[in-house]
Amino acid sequence: MSPQNGWFLRPMAKLLIPILSLFTLAGHASAEWKEKVLYSFQGLPDGADPVGAIAFDVAGNLYGATLDGGADNCPGIAQCGTVFQLEPPKQKGGAWSESLIYVFKGKNSNDGETPDGGVIFDKAGNLYGTTSYGGTGDCVLLGIKVGCGVVYKLTPPKQKGGAWTESVIYSFKGGKDGYLPNGDLTFDVAGNLYGATEFGGGKGTSCDPYYQYCGTVFELSPPKTKGGRWSEQILHSFAAGSDGYNPNGGLLVDNKGAVYGTTPLGGNQLCNLGQYQVGCGIAFKLVPPGRVGGAWTEKIVHVFTDGKDGAGPNGGLIFDTKEAIYGTAGGGGSGNGRGVVFRFTQSRNGQWNEMALYSFQGSDGWGPSGPVTFDALGNVYGTTNSGGAHFRGTFFRLKPTGSKWAFDLVYSFMGSPDPAFPAARVIVDKAGDHFYSTTQGGGTGQACQSGCGTVFEVWQ
Protein backbone atom coordinates (compact mmCIF):
# COMPACT_ATOMS: atom_id res chain seq x y z
CA MET A 1 0.00 0.00 0.00
CA SER A 2 1.19 3.53 -0.66
CA PRO A 3 0.78 6.79 1.28
CA GLN A 4 -0.91 8.07 -1.88
CA ASN A 5 -4.03 6.27 -0.68
CA GLY A 6 -4.58 9.41 1.38
CA TRP A 7 -5.23 8.08 4.87
CA PHE A 8 -1.54 8.22 5.82
CA LEU A 9 -1.17 11.97 5.14
CA ARG A 10 0.43 13.45 8.26
CA PRO A 11 -0.72 16.66 9.96
CA MET A 12 2.39 18.55 8.78
CA ALA A 13 0.76 18.59 5.35
CA LYS A 14 -1.82 21.00 6.78
CA LEU A 15 0.96 23.53 7.18
CA LEU A 16 3.30 22.80 4.29
CA ILE A 17 1.37 21.34 1.34
CA PRO A 18 -1.28 23.27 -0.64
CA ILE A 19 -4.40 21.17 -1.15
CA LEU A 20 -4.33 19.94 -4.13
CA SER A 21 -21.93 25.61 -13.65
CA LEU A 22 -23.94 22.64 -14.13
CA PHE A 23 -23.10 19.22 -15.37
CA THR A 24 -25.34 16.25 -16.10
CA LEU A 25 -24.25 12.69 -15.72
CA ALA A 26 -24.06 11.78 -19.39
CA GLY A 27 -21.28 9.27 -19.89
CA HIS A 28 -20.85 8.53 -16.17
CA ALA A 29 -23.74 6.31 -15.01
CA SER A 30 -27.50 6.55 -15.26
CA ALA A 31 -28.78 9.57 -17.20
CA GLU A 32 -31.34 10.07 -14.42
CA TRP A 33 -28.72 11.51 -12.06
CA LYS A 34 -27.67 15.17 -12.22
CA GLU A 35 -24.92 17.16 -10.50
CA LYS A 36 -24.63 20.88 -9.87
CA VAL A 37 -22.02 23.13 -8.30
CA LEU A 38 -23.84 25.34 -5.79
CA TYR A 39 -20.79 27.42 -4.93
CA SER A 40 -17.09 27.62 -5.86
CA PHE A 41 -14.79 29.01 -3.18
CA GLN A 42 -12.40 31.70 -4.40
CA GLY A 43 -9.65 31.88 -1.77
CA LEU A 44 -8.67 35.03 0.11
CA PRO A 45 -10.66 36.94 1.26
CA ASP A 46 -13.21 34.15 0.63
CA GLY A 47 -12.78 30.69 2.13
CA ALA A 48 -10.87 27.81 0.55
CA ASP A 49 -10.76 24.04 1.09
CA PRO A 50 -14.08 23.21 2.81
CA VAL A 51 -13.74 20.53 5.50
CA GLY A 52 -16.06 18.26 7.43
CA ALA A 53 -19.82 18.00 7.46
CA ILE A 54 -22.17 20.71 6.24
CA ALA A 55 -25.55 21.27 7.90
CA PHE A 56 -28.98 22.68 7.02
CA ASP A 57 -30.88 25.11 9.22
CA VAL A 58 -34.70 25.12 9.41
CA ALA A 59 -34.88 27.72 6.62
CA GLY A 60 -32.91 25.54 4.16
CA ASN A 61 -29.62 27.44 4.37
CA LEU A 62 -26.41 25.41 4.29
CA TYR A 63 -23.49 25.96 6.67
CA GLY A 64 -19.94 24.68 6.77
CA ALA A 65 -16.30 25.49 7.49
CA THR A 66 -13.20 26.02 5.36
CA LEU A 67 -9.66 25.08 6.39
CA ASP A 68 -8.09 28.05 4.62
CA GLY A 69 -8.96 31.53 3.47
CA GLY A 70 -10.75 34.36 5.23
CA ALA A 71 -7.63 36.15 6.53
CA ASP A 72 -3.89 35.60 6.15
CA ASN A 73 -2.48 36.85 9.45
CA CYS A 74 -2.70 33.74 11.66
CA PRO A 75 0.52 32.22 13.07
CA GLY A 76 1.77 29.03 11.46
CA ILE A 77 -0.41 28.34 8.43
CA ALA A 78 -1.18 32.09 7.96
CA GLN A 79 -4.65 31.52 6.50
CA CYS A 80 -7.16 31.52 9.34
CA GLY A 81 -10.21 29.72 7.95
CA THR A 82 -13.92 30.55 7.89
CA VAL A 83 -17.48 29.47 8.60
CA PHE A 84 -19.81 30.06 5.65
CA GLN A 85 -23.52 30.19 4.88
CA LEU A 86 -25.14 29.34 1.55
CA GLU A 87 -28.62 30.73 1.02
CA PRO A 88 -30.81 28.96 -1.57
CA PRO A 89 -32.06 30.92 -4.57
CA LYS A 90 -35.29 32.86 -4.17
CA GLN A 91 -36.38 31.87 -7.67
CA LYS A 92 -36.21 28.45 -9.29
CA GLY A 93 -33.02 28.06 -11.30
CA GLY A 94 -31.28 30.93 -9.54
CA ALA A 95 -27.87 30.87 -7.88
CA TRP A 96 -27.12 30.12 -4.25
CA SER A 97 -25.57 33.12 -2.45
CA GLU A 98 -22.61 32.72 -0.09
CA SER A 99 -21.64 34.81 2.91
CA LEU A 100 -18.90 34.35 5.47
CA ILE A 101 -20.59 34.41 8.86
CA TYR A 102 -17.24 34.23 10.65
CA VAL A 103 -13.53 34.61 9.86
CA PHE A 104 -11.23 33.21 12.54
CA LYS A 105 -8.67 35.56 14.12
CA GLY A 106 -6.11 33.06 15.37
CA LYS A 107 -3.81 32.50 18.32
CA ASN A 108 -2.75 36.15 18.55
CA SER A 109 -6.35 37.03 19.44
CA ASN A 110 -6.89 33.91 21.60
CA ASP A 111 -9.31 32.78 18.89
CA GLY A 112 -9.24 29.54 16.91
CA GLU A 113 -7.67 29.10 13.48
CA THR A 114 -7.64 26.44 10.77
CA PRO A 115 -10.87 24.43 11.15
CA ASP A 116 -10.41 20.73 10.40
CA GLY A 117 -13.99 19.59 10.99
CA GLY A 118 -17.49 20.57 9.98
CA VAL A 119 -20.32 22.25 11.89
CA ILE A 120 -23.24 20.94 13.93
CA PHE A 121 -26.43 22.66 15.21
CA ASP A 122 -27.88 22.45 18.69
CA LYS A 123 -31.64 22.60 19.32
CA ALA A 124 -31.51 26.38 19.76
CA GLY A 125 -29.92 26.99 16.35
CA ASN A 126 -26.36 27.63 17.54
CA LEU A 127 -23.46 26.24 15.48
CA TYR A 128 -20.49 24.36 16.93
CA GLY A 129 -17.19 23.20 15.49
CA THR A 130 -13.45 22.88 16.11
CA THR A 131 -10.26 24.49 14.90
CA SER A 132 -6.98 22.58 14.86
CA TYR A 133 -4.90 25.49 16.12
CA GLY A 134 -5.37 28.75 18.00
CA GLY A 135 -6.85 29.43 21.41
CA THR A 136 -5.08 30.16 24.68
CA GLY A 137 -3.02 26.95 24.80
CA ASP A 138 0.77 27.24 24.54
CA CYS A 139 1.45 24.50 21.97
CA VAL A 140 4.48 25.28 19.80
CA LEU A 141 5.15 23.90 16.32
CA LEU A 142 8.44 24.51 14.46
CA GLY A 143 9.25 27.27 16.92
CA ILE A 144 5.95 29.09 16.43
CA LYS A 145 3.34 29.35 19.18
CA VAL A 146 0.26 28.19 17.25
CA GLY A 147 -2.08 27.20 20.10
CA CYS A 148 -3.55 23.77 20.77
CA GLY A 149 -6.96 24.23 19.10
CA VAL A 150 -10.45 25.18 20.27
CA VAL A 151 -14.11 24.25 20.28
CA TYR A 152 -16.19 27.25 19.17
CA LYS A 153 -19.84 28.29 19.27
CA LEU A 154 -21.56 30.63 16.81
CA THR A 155 -24.79 32.27 18.00
CA PRO A 156 -27.19 33.44 15.24
CA PRO A 157 -28.20 37.10 15.00
CA LYS A 158 -31.43 38.22 16.65
CA GLN A 159 -32.46 39.99 13.45
CA LYS A 160 -32.05 38.70 9.90
CA GLY A 161 -28.94 40.10 8.28
CA GLY A 162 -27.20 40.74 11.57
CA ALA A 163 -23.82 39.38 12.59
CA TRP A 164 -23.27 35.98 14.17
CA THR A 165 -21.48 36.02 17.53
CA GLU A 166 -18.53 33.68 18.08
CA SER A 167 -17.31 32.43 21.43
CA VAL A 168 -14.56 29.94 22.27
CA ILE A 169 -16.16 27.46 24.66
CA TYR A 170 -12.93 25.50 25.22
CA SER A 171 -9.23 25.99 24.46
CA PHE A 172 -7.12 22.84 24.56
CA LYS A 173 -3.90 22.92 26.58
CA GLY A 174 -1.85 20.05 25.13
CA GLY A 175 0.12 17.68 27.36
CA LYS A 176 -2.36 15.47 29.21
CA ASP A 177 -5.15 17.52 27.63
CA GLY A 178 -5.93 17.30 23.91
CA TYR A 179 -4.00 18.94 21.06
CA LEU A 180 -5.19 19.49 17.48
CA PRO A 181 -8.92 18.65 17.49
CA ASN A 182 -10.13 17.28 14.17
CA GLY A 183 -13.24 15.78 12.61
CA ASP A 184 -16.89 16.53 13.31
CA LEU A 185 -18.42 16.97 16.76
CA THR A 186 -21.33 14.85 18.06
CA PHE A 187 -24.12 15.67 20.54
CA ASP A 188 -25.72 13.19 22.92
CA VAL A 189 -29.36 13.48 24.07
CA ALA A 190 -28.31 15.45 27.16
CA GLY A 191 -26.55 18.14 25.10
CA ASN A 192 -22.97 17.03 25.79
CA LEU A 193 -20.48 17.39 22.95
CA TYR A 194 -18.01 14.66 21.97
CA GLY A 195 -14.97 14.94 19.77
CA ALA A 196 -11.39 13.83 19.20
CA THR A 197 -7.95 15.42 19.20
CA GLU A 198 -5.29 13.97 16.97
CA PHE A 199 -2.55 14.50 19.56
CA GLY A 200 -2.17 15.23 23.26
CA GLY A 201 -3.49 13.10 26.09
CA GLY A 202 -0.19 12.34 27.82
CA LYS A 203 0.27 8.80 26.47
CA GLY A 204 2.42 7.37 23.68
CA THR A 205 5.71 8.92 22.59
CA SER A 206 6.24 7.80 18.99
CA CYS A 207 3.13 8.95 17.10
CA ASP A 208 4.70 11.93 15.32
CA PRO A 209 8.05 13.77 15.31
CA TYR A 210 6.43 17.22 15.55
CA TYR A 211 3.36 16.69 17.77
CA GLN A 212 3.24 15.40 21.36
CA TYR A 213 1.38 12.23 22.42
CA CYS A 214 -1.15 10.09 20.56
CA GLY A 215 -4.55 11.71 20.85
CA THR A 216 -7.73 11.79 22.92
CA VAL A 217 -11.50 11.47 22.96
CA PHE A 218 -13.07 14.31 24.94
CA GLU A 219 -16.48 15.31 26.30
CA LEU A 220 -17.69 18.89 26.80
CA SER A 221 -20.65 19.36 29.16
CA PRO A 222 -22.75 22.54 28.88
CA PRO A 223 -22.81 25.05 31.75
CA LYS A 224 -25.43 24.51 34.45
CA THR A 225 -26.18 28.23 34.62
CA LYS A 226 -26.55 30.75 31.80
CA GLY A 227 -23.22 32.34 30.99
CA GLY A 228 -21.25 29.66 32.81
CA ARG A 229 -18.34 27.66 31.44
CA TRP A 230 -18.41 24.37 29.59
CA SER A 231 -16.54 21.63 31.44
CA GLU A 232 -14.15 19.29 29.62
CA GLN A 233 -13.24 15.69 30.43
CA ILE A 234 -10.77 13.44 28.64
CA LEU A 235 -12.54 10.09 28.24
CA HIS A 236 -9.57 8.22 26.76
CA SER A 237 -5.94 8.92 25.92
CA PHE A 238 -4.53 6.71 23.18
CA ALA A 239 -1.23 4.99 23.77
CA ALA A 240 -0.33 3.42 20.38
CA GLY A 241 1.03 -0.12 20.46
CA SER A 242 -1.99 -2.44 20.48
CA ASP A 243 -4.15 0.62 21.08
CA GLY A 244 -4.94 3.01 18.23
CA TYR A 245 -3.59 6.52 17.76
CA ASN A 246 -4.52 9.82 16.09
CA PRO A 247 -8.34 9.40 16.38
CA ASN A 248 -10.17 11.12 13.56
CA GLY A 249 -13.44 12.36 15.12
CA GLY A 250 -16.98 11.95 13.86
CA LEU A 251 -17.85 9.91 16.96
CA LEU A 252 -21.03 7.86 17.37
CA VAL A 253 -23.05 7.70 20.63
CA ASP A 254 -25.49 4.83 21.30
CA ASN A 255 -28.62 4.91 23.46
CA LYS A 256 -26.65 3.70 26.51
CA GLY A 257 -24.13 6.52 26.28
CA ALA A 258 -21.26 4.46 24.85
CA VAL A 259 -19.04 6.27 22.34
CA TYR A 260 -17.72 4.64 19.15
CA GLY A 261 -14.98 5.86 16.84
CA THR A 262 -11.90 4.94 14.84
CA THR A 263 -8.22 5.69 14.61
CA PRO A 264 -6.55 5.56 11.18
CA LEU A 265 -3.34 4.24 12.70
CA GLY A 266 -2.32 1.91 15.51
CA GLY A 267 -3.45 -1.56 16.46
CA ASN A 268 -1.29 -4.67 16.33
CA GLN A 269 -1.50 -5.37 12.58
CA LEU A 270 1.19 -3.61 10.54
CA CYS A 271 0.54 -1.93 7.20
CA ASN A 272 3.47 -1.66 4.82
CA LEU A 273 3.76 1.91 3.54
CA GLY A 274 7.01 2.03 1.64
CA GLN A 275 9.63 2.82 4.29
CA TYR A 276 6.95 3.00 6.97
CA GLN A 277 5.38 0.24 9.02
CA VAL A 278 2.47 1.40 11.14
CA GLY A 279 -0.70 -0.12 12.51
CA CYS A 280 -3.65 -0.18 10.11
CA GLY A 281 -6.05 1.40 12.61
CA ILE A 282 -8.79 0.29 14.97
CA ALA A 283 -12.46 0.79 15.74
CA PHE A 284 -13.11 1.34 19.45
CA LYS A 285 -15.94 1.62 21.96
CA LEU A 286 -15.75 3.74 25.12
CA VAL A 287 -18.09 2.51 27.86
CA PRO A 288 -19.23 5.08 30.46
CA PRO A 289 -18.47 4.40 34.14
CA GLY A 290 -21.03 2.78 36.41
CA ARG A 291 -20.64 5.56 38.99
CA VAL A 292 -20.21 9.32 38.86
CA GLY A 293 -16.56 10.25 38.54
CA GLY A 294 -15.45 6.77 37.47
CA ALA A 295 -13.20 6.03 34.51
CA TRP A 296 -14.44 5.24 31.02
CA THR A 297 -13.37 1.84 29.64
CA GLU A 298 -12.02 1.31 26.13
CA LYS A 299 -12.93 -1.85 24.23
CA ILE A 300 -11.45 -2.69 20.83
CA VAL A 301 -14.27 -3.38 18.36
CA HIS A 302 -11.99 -4.28 15.43
CA VAL A 303 -8.32 -4.16 14.45
CA PHE A 304 -7.86 -3.48 10.74
CA THR A 305 -5.32 -5.66 8.95
CA ASP A 306 -4.57 -4.07 5.57
CA GLY A 307 -6.32 -7.08 4.02
CA LYS A 308 -9.83 -7.35 2.64
CA ASP A 309 -11.25 -5.71 5.77
CA GLY A 310 -9.62 -2.36 4.96
CA ALA A 311 -6.98 -0.09 6.48
CA GLY A 312 -7.01 3.47 7.77
CA PRO A 313 -10.68 3.95 8.82
CA ASN A 314 -11.98 7.50 8.43
CA GLY A 315 -14.26 8.04 11.44
CA GLY A 316 -17.80 9.32 11.07
CA LEU A 317 -19.40 5.98 11.88
CA ILE A 318 -23.17 5.64 11.50
CA PHE A 319 -25.87 3.23 12.75
CA ASP A 320 -28.50 1.61 10.54
CA THR A 321 -32.01 0.83 11.85
CA LYS A 322 -30.77 -2.48 13.30
CA GLU A 323 -27.82 -0.83 15.09
CA ALA A 324 -25.20 -2.24 12.75
CA ILE A 325 -22.34 0.25 12.28
CA TYR A 326 -21.11 1.45 8.88
CA GLY A 327 -18.00 3.34 7.84
CA THR A 328 -15.22 3.68 5.28
CA ALA A 329 -11.50 2.98 5.20
CA GLY A 330 -9.16 4.79 2.83
CA GLY A 331 -6.95 1.75 2.18
CA GLY A 332 -7.07 -2.03 2.13
CA GLY A 333 -9.72 -4.17 0.49
CA SER A 334 -9.55 -6.57 -2.42
CA GLY A 335 -8.88 -3.81 -4.99
CA ASN A 336 -5.13 -3.47 -4.39
CA GLY A 337 -5.55 -1.24 -1.36
CA ARG A 338 -8.00 1.30 -2.81
CA GLY A 339 -10.32 1.32 0.21
CA VAL A 340 -13.59 -0.18 1.39
CA VAL A 341 -17.05 0.46 2.80
CA PHE A 342 -17.41 -1.74 5.88
CA ARG A 343 -20.07 -2.85 8.37
CA PHE A 344 -19.87 -4.07 11.97
CA THR A 345 -22.61 -6.34 13.30
CA GLN A 346 -22.83 -7.60 16.87
CA SER A 347 -23.53 -11.23 17.74
CA ARG A 348 -25.54 -12.37 20.75
CA ASN A 349 -22.40 -12.86 22.82
CA GLY A 350 -21.44 -9.22 22.23
CA GLN A 351 -18.69 -9.94 19.70
CA TRP A 352 -18.44 -7.47 16.81
CA ASN A 353 -17.89 -8.90 13.31
CA GLU A 354 -16.61 -6.84 10.41
CA MET A 355 -17.50 -7.25 6.73
CA ALA A 356 -16.25 -5.24 3.75
CA LEU A 357 -19.43 -4.49 1.80
CA TYR A 358 -17.51 -3.10 -1.15
CA SER A 359 -13.86 -2.81 -2.21
CA PHE A 360 -12.99 -0.02 -4.64
CA GLN A 361 -11.05 -0.87 -7.77
CA GLY A 362 -9.86 2.55 -8.96
CA SER A 363 -12.07 3.16 -11.99
CA ASP A 364 -15.04 3.28 -9.61
CA GLY A 365 -13.20 5.34 -6.99
CA TRP A 366 -10.10 5.27 -4.85
CA GLY A 367 -9.59 6.17 -1.21
CA PRO A 368 -12.92 7.04 0.40
CA SER A 369 -12.14 9.83 2.89
CA GLY A 370 -15.55 10.67 4.33
CA PRO A 371 -18.35 8.81 6.12
CA VAL A 372 -21.40 7.26 4.44
CA THR A 373 -25.07 8.29 4.65
CA PHE A 374 -28.35 6.38 4.43
CA ASP A 375 -31.51 7.34 2.57
CA ALA A 376 -34.99 6.29 3.75
CA LEU A 377 -34.80 3.05 1.72
CA GLY A 378 -31.59 1.87 3.37
CA ASN A 379 -29.31 2.71 0.45
CA VAL A 380 -25.80 3.86 1.35
CA TYR A 381 -24.25 6.95 -0.29
CA GLY A 382 -20.72 8.28 -0.13
CA THR A 383 -17.72 9.61 -2.03
CA THR A 384 -14.15 8.66 -2.83
CA ASN A 385 -11.38 11.23 -2.75
CA SER A 386 -9.72 10.03 -5.95
CA GLY A 387 -10.24 7.57 -8.79
CA GLY A 388 -13.11 7.47 -11.25
CA ALA A 389 -13.06 8.38 -14.92
CA HIS A 390 -11.14 11.63 -14.33
CA PHE A 391 -9.11 10.68 -11.22
CA ARG A 392 -10.87 13.45 -9.25
CA GLY A 393 -13.09 11.27 -7.08
CA THR A 394 -16.56 9.75 -7.31
CA PHE A 395 -20.04 9.80 -5.80
CA PHE A 396 -21.46 6.29 -5.27
CA ARG A 397 -24.49 4.36 -4.03
CA LEU A 398 -24.66 0.90 -2.45
CA LYS A 399 -28.08 -0.72 -2.68
CA PRO A 400 -28.97 -3.75 -0.53
CA THR A 401 -30.13 -6.70 -2.63
CA GLY A 402 -30.73 -9.64 -0.32
CA SER A 403 -27.45 -10.66 1.29
CA LYS A 404 -25.37 -8.63 -1.21
CA TRP A 405 -24.94 -4.96 -2.05
CA ALA A 406 -25.19 -3.58 -5.60
CA PHE A 407 -22.73 -0.79 -6.42
CA ASP A 408 -23.72 2.20 -8.59
CA LEU A 409 -21.16 4.73 -9.76
CA VAL A 410 -23.40 7.78 -9.66
CA TYR A 411 -20.89 10.41 -10.75
CA SER A 412 -17.19 10.84 -11.59
CA PHE A 413 -15.99 14.32 -10.70
CA MET A 414 -14.07 16.06 -13.48
CA GLY A 415 -12.09 18.83 -11.79
CA SER A 416 -12.28 22.57 -12.42
CA PRO A 417 -14.77 24.02 -13.05
CA ASP A 418 -16.48 20.83 -11.82
CA PRO A 419 -15.74 19.62 -8.25
CA ALA A 420 -12.69 17.51 -7.33
CA PHE A 421 -11.50 15.49 -4.33
CA PRO A 422 -14.53 15.07 -2.04
CA ALA A 423 -13.69 14.14 1.57
CA ALA A 424 -16.77 14.86 3.73
CA ARG A 425 -20.06 13.24 4.68
CA VAL A 426 -22.93 13.50 2.18
CA ILE A 427 -26.15 14.90 3.69
CA VAL A 428 -29.73 14.46 2.44
CA ASP A 429 -32.50 17.07 2.22
CA LYS A 430 -35.92 16.72 3.87
CA ALA A 431 -37.41 15.16 0.75
CA GLY A 432 -34.73 12.47 0.82
CA ASP A 433 -33.76 12.66 -2.85
CA HIS A 434 -31.21 15.49 -3.08
CA PHE A 435 -27.68 14.98 -1.71
CA TYR A 436 -25.18 17.66 -0.70
CA SER A 437 -21.52 17.74 0.23
CA THR A 438 -18.23 19.52 -0.44
CA THR A 439 -15.01 18.95 -2.33
CA GLN A 440 -11.58 20.17 -1.32
CA GLY A 441 -10.60 21.04 -4.88
CA GLY A 442 -12.16 21.99 -8.17
CA GLY A 443 -14.58 24.82 -8.91
CA THR A 444 -13.85 28.17 -10.50
CA GLY A 445 -11.50 29.56 -7.84
CA GLN A 446 -8.18 30.56 -9.41
CA ALA A 447 -6.27 31.33 -6.20
CA CYS A 448 -5.64 27.64 -5.41
CA GLN A 449 -3.52 25.13 -7.30
CA SER A 450 -6.33 22.69 -8.09
CA GLY A 451 -9.30 24.95 -7.45
CA CYS A 452 -10.39 26.18 -4.02
CA GLY A 453 -13.20 23.69 -3.51
CA THR A 454 -16.95 23.54 -3.94
CA VAL A 455 -20.32 22.77 -2.42
CA PHE A 456 -22.28 20.49 -4.75
CA GLU A 457 -25.70 18.88 -5.13
CA VAL A 458 -26.57 15.52 -6.70
CA TRP A 459 -30.14 14.38 -7.38
CA GLN A 460 -32.12 11.88 -9.39
Secondary structure in CASP SS format (residue, H / E / C, confidence):
PFRMAT SS
TARGET T0000
AUTHOR 0000-0000-0000
METHOD secondary structure of the structure
MODEL  1
M C 1.00
S C 1.00
P H 1.00
Q H 1.00
N H 1.00
G C 1.00
W C 1.00
F C 1.00
L C 1.00
R C 1.00
P C 1.00
M C 1.00
A H 1.00
K H 1.00
L H 1.00
L H 1.00
I C 1.00
P C 1.00
I C 1.00
L C 1.00
S C 1.00
L E 1.00
F E 1.00
T E 1.00
L C 1.00
A C 1.00
G C 1.00
H C 1.00
A C 1.00
S C 1.00
A C 1.00
E C 1.00
W C 1.00
K E 1.00
E E 1.00
K E 1.00
V E 1.00
L E 1.00
Y E 1.00
S E 1.00
F C 1.00
Q C 1.00
G C 1.00
L C 1.00
P C 1.00
D C 1.00
G E 1.00
A E 1.00
D E 1.00
P E 1.00
V E 1.00
G E 1.00
A E 1.00
I E 1.00
A E 1.00
F E 1.00
D C 1.00
V C 1.00
A C 1.00
G C 1.00
N C 1.00
L E 1.00
Y E 1.00
G E 1.00
A E 1.00
T E 1.00
L E 1.00
D E 1.00
G E 1.00
G C 1.00
A C 1.00
D C 1.00
N C 1.00
C E 1.00
P C 1.00
G C 1.00
I C 1.00
A E 1.00
Q C 1.00
C C 1.00
G C 1.00
T E 1.00
V E 1.00
F E 1.00
Q E 1.00
L E 1.00
E E 1.00
P C 1.00
P C 1.00
K C 1.00
Q C 1.00
K C 1.00
G C 1.00
G C 1.00
A C 1.00
W C 1.00
S E 1.00
E E 1.00
S E 1.00
L E 1.00
I E 1.00
Y E 1.00
V E 1.00
F C 1.00
K C 1.00
G C 1.00
K H 1.00
N H 1.00
S H 1.00
N C 1.00
D C 1.00
G E 1.00
E E 1.00
T E 1.00
P E 1.00
D C 1.00
G C 1.00
G C 1.00
V C 1.00
I E 1.00
F E 1.00
D C 1.00
K C 1.00
A C 1.00
G C 1.00
N C 1.00
L E 1.00
Y E 1.00
G E 1.00
T E 1.00
T E 1.00
S E 1.00
Y E 1.00
G E 1.00
G C 1.00
T C 1.00
G C 1.00
D C 1.00
C C 1.00
V E 1.00
L E 1.00
L C 1.00
G C 1.00
I E 1.00
K E 1.00
V C 1.00
G E 1.00
C C 1.00
G C 1.00
V E 1.00
V E 1.00
Y E 1.00
K E 1.00
L E 1.00
T E 1.00
P C 1.00
P C 1.00
K C 1.00
Q C 1.00
K C 1.00
G C 1.00
G C 1.00
A C 1.00
W C 1.00
T E 1.00
E E 1.00
S E 1.00
V E 1.00
I E 1.00
Y E 1.00
S E 1.00
F C 1.00
K C 1.00
G C 1.00
G C 1.00
K C 1.00
D C 1.00
G E 1.00
Y E 1.00
L E 1.00
P E 1.00
N E 1.00
G E 1.00
D E 1.00
L E 1.00
T E 1.00
F E 1.00
D C 1.00
V C 1.00
A C 1.00
G C 1.00
N C 1.00
L E 1.00
Y E 1.00
G E 1.00
A E 1.00
T E 1.00
E E 1.00
F E 1.00
G E 1.00
G C 1.00
G C 1.00
K C 1.00
G C 1.00
T C 1.00
S C 1.00
C C 1.00
D C 1.00
P C 1.00
Y C 1.00
Y C 1.00
Q C 1.00
Y C 1.00
C C 1.00
G C 1.00
T E 1.00
V E 1.00
F E 1.00
E E 1.00
L E 1.00
S E 1.00
P C 1.00
P C 1.00
K C 1.00
T C 1.00
K C 1.00
G C 1.00
G C 1.00
R C 1.00
W C 1.00
S E 1.00
E E 1.00
Q E 1.00
I E 1.00
L E 1.00
H E 1.00
S E 1.00
F C 1.00
A C 1.00
A C 1.00
G C 1.00
S C 1.00
D C 1.00
G E 1.00
Y E 1.00
N C 1.00
P C 1.00
N C 1.00
G C 1.00
G C 1.00
L C 1.00
L E 1.00
V E 1.00
D C 1.00
N C 1.00
K C 1.00
G C 1.00
A C 1.00
V E 1.00
Y E 1.00
G E 1.00
T E 1.00
T E 1.00
P C 1.00
L E 1.00
G E 1.00
G C 1.00
N C 1.00
Q C 1.00
L E 1.00
C E 1.00
N E 1.00
L E 1.00
G C 1.00
Q C 1.00
Y E 1.00
Q E 1.00
V E 1.00
G E 1.00
C E 1.00
G C 1.00
I E 1.00
A E 1.00
F E 1.00
K E 1.00
L E 1.00
V E 1.00
P C 1.00
P C 1.00
G C 1.00
R C 1.00
V C 1.00
G C 1.00
G C 1.00
A C 1.00
W C 1.00
T E 1.00
E E 1.00
K E 1.00
I E 1.00
V E 1.00
H E 1.00
V E 1.00
F C 1.00
T C 1.00
D C 1.00
G C 1.00
K C 1.00
D C 1.00
G C 1.00
A E 1.00
G E 1.00
P E 1.00
N C 1.00
G C 1.00
G C 1.00
L C 1.00
I E 1.00
F E 1.00
D C 1.00
T C 1.00
K C 1.00
E C 1.00
A C 1.00
I E 1.00
Y E 1.00
G E 1.00
T E 1.00
A E 1.00
G E 1.00
G E 1.00
G C 1.00
G C 1.00
S C 1.00
G C 1.00
N C 1.00
G C 1.00
R C 1.00
G C 1.00
V E 1.00
V E 1.00
F E 1.00
R E 1.00
F E 1.00
T E 1.00
Q E 1.00
S C 1.00
R C 1.00
N C 1.00
G C 1.00
Q C 1.00
W E 1.00
N E 1.00
E E 1.00
M E 1.00
A E 1.00
L E 1.00
Y E 1.00
S E 1.00
F C 1.00
Q C 1.00
G E 1.00
S C 1.00
D C 1.00
G E 1.00
W E 1.00
G C 1.00
P C 1.00
S C 1.00
G C 1.00
P C 1.00
V C 1.00
T E 1.00
F E 1.00
D C 1.00
A C 1.00
L C 1.00
G C 1.00
N C 1.00
V E 1.00
Y E 1.00
G E 1.00
T E 1.00
T E 1.00
N C 1.00
S E 1.00
G C 1.00
G C 1.00
A C 1.00
H C 1.00
F C 1.00
R C 1.00
G C 1.00
T E 1.00
F E 1.00
F E 1.00
R E 1.00
L E 1.00
K E 1.00
P E 1.00
T E 1.00
G C 1.00
S C 1.00
K E 1.00
W E 1.00
A E 1.00
F E 1.00
D E 1.00
L E 1.00
V E 1.00
Y E 1.00
S E 1.00
F C 1.00
M C 1.00
G C 1.00
S C 1.00
P C 1.00
D C 1.00
P E 1.00
A E 1.00
F E 1.00
P E 1.00
A C 1.00
A C 1.00
R C 1.00
V C 1.00
I E 1.00
V E 1.00
D C 1.00
K C 1.00
A C 1.00
G C 1.00
D C 1.00
H E 1.00
F E 1.00
Y E 1.00
S E 1.00
T E 1.00
T E 1.00
Q E 1.00
G E 1.00
G E 1.00
G C 1.00
T C 1.00
G C 1.00
Q C 1.00
A C 1.00
C C 1.00
Q C 1.00
S C 1.00
G C 1.00
C C 1.00
G C 1.00
T E 1.00
V E 1.00
F E 1.00
E E 1.00
V E 1.00
W E 1.00
Q C 1.00
END
